[in-house]
Amino acid sequence: MRNTLRLAPLALLLAVPSFAQDFASGSDIDARVEAMGKAMKPGQGFAWEPVVRDGERVAALEYWKAPGRPAVHPEQAEYAIVIAGAGTLRTGKAMEGGRETQPGLIEGDRIVDAVDRQLKPGDVLLIPAGVPHWFGITGDRLVLLGTKIPVK
């Protein structure tokens, strides 16, 4: 079982009353991760589920079974804690083939001058706004609990 003290920095960051849910215990997170994994359909590589929220500010679980495309959030930093599984975080200075696929998200083909970091449960990451990044999967999954932080 995960050490729930690892969630303290995010809990402090999000300790604002909400209309939905403003608290999730370690056992709540464990149960949601298990349920998300079971609910994913064959071939589904990604699932997203909000955990705590304050209006538009959301901390959510990201469940990855397959890598996505390299991405950039031009006006949002991304803060996350690895909850389960393992993977690779690749970051770099630029991305080739970038195109906006939804508001606030640019996806591309390849990260230029990339640096890889191996991820495991308990690791904490902060990707500054505008930094190209990509998550690779080691094993069967990579589960993050994260939030986007507007910079403007």
N, C-alpha and C positions, 0 to 999 in steps of 0.2 A: 504494500500500500504506500502511496505517495506521502511524503512529509508535507502536511498542509501548511506549515509555516512558510514554505516557499511561495505561497500565494499572498503573503502579507503586503509586499510592495504594491501590487495591483489593487488589493482591497483598500489600501489607504488612498491610492490615487482616485478610486471610484466611490469613496465614502460620501456620496451625496444622495439624498432621498430621491426616489423615483416613483413613477406611476406603475411600473411593471413589477420589477423585482430588484431589490438593492442589496441582496445578500445571497450567496450560494456557498454552502459548506463544502469541505473536501469530499465528503461522501456524495453530495449532490453532483459534483463535477464528475466523480468516478462513474456514477450511474448514467449520467448524460453521455459520457464518452462511450460506454458500453452500448447504450441504446442507439447512438448515432452509427456505430460500426455495424450493428445488426440491421439497421434500417437502410443502409446503402445498398443500392441495386448492383448486380454484376456489371462491371465496366464503368461504374461511377467512380471518378477519381477524387472528388472533392465534395464536402458538405460543410455548411456553415450554420451555426445556431447561436442566437444571443443568449447570454447567461444573466447579466445584470445590465440595467439601462437607466439612464437619466435623460429623458427626452431623446435627442438625436445622438447622445453619447452612449456607446454600446461597448461592452466587453463580450466577446463571442468566442466560442470554440470553432476552430478550423480543423477539420479532419481530412487529412490528405492520404489517399491510397496510391495516387499517381502524381507525378510532378505536373505542375501547370506551366504556363509560359512565363518568361521573364517579365517583370512588371515594374512600374514606377507609379508612385502616388505623388504628383507634383506639389500638392498643398497639404499633405498629411504625413506625419511621421508614424511609424508602426512600432508599437511596443508589444512584446509577447513573451510568454513563458512556455517552455516545452513541457507539456503535461504527460505525454505518453509516446512510445515509439522512438524512432531515431531518424535522422536525415542529415541533409547538407543545406547550409545557407550559403548561397553564392551572391556576392555583391560586386559591384564594379563602378567605374567612372562614367560609362556610357552604355547605351543599348542600341543595337542595330535593328532596323525595321519596325520602330515604334509607331503604334497607331492607337488612338483613343477607342476603347471598346465599350466603355460606359463612363458617365461623368466621374472625374477624379481618378480614372484608371487608364494608364497607357500600357499596352502589352506589346512585346516585341519578339524578335527571333533569337537574339544572342546578346549576352553581356560581354562587353569589351574590357580587357585588362581585369579579369575576374579574380577574386580571392574567395576560396572555399573555407568554411568552418563546419566542423562536425557538430551535430546537435544531439543532445540526449535529455531525458527528463531532468528538470530543475534548472536548465540553462535559461538565461534571460537575454533578450536581444532588443535593441532599439535601432531601427533603420530610419535614418533621417529622411525628411521629405526630399523628393527628387533623386534619391539613390536607387539605381536599378538593382533588383533582387530577384531571386528564384529559390524555391525550396525543392530539393531532391528528397526522395524517400529511400531510407535504408531499411530493408525488411518489409513488413506488411503495412506500416502506417507511420505517420507523423501527426501528432495532435498538439495544437497550440491553443493557448488562451490569450487572446490579444485584443488590442484596441487601437484605433486610429486617433492620432492627436493632431487637430488642425493647427497649422503654423501661422495662419493669417487671420 
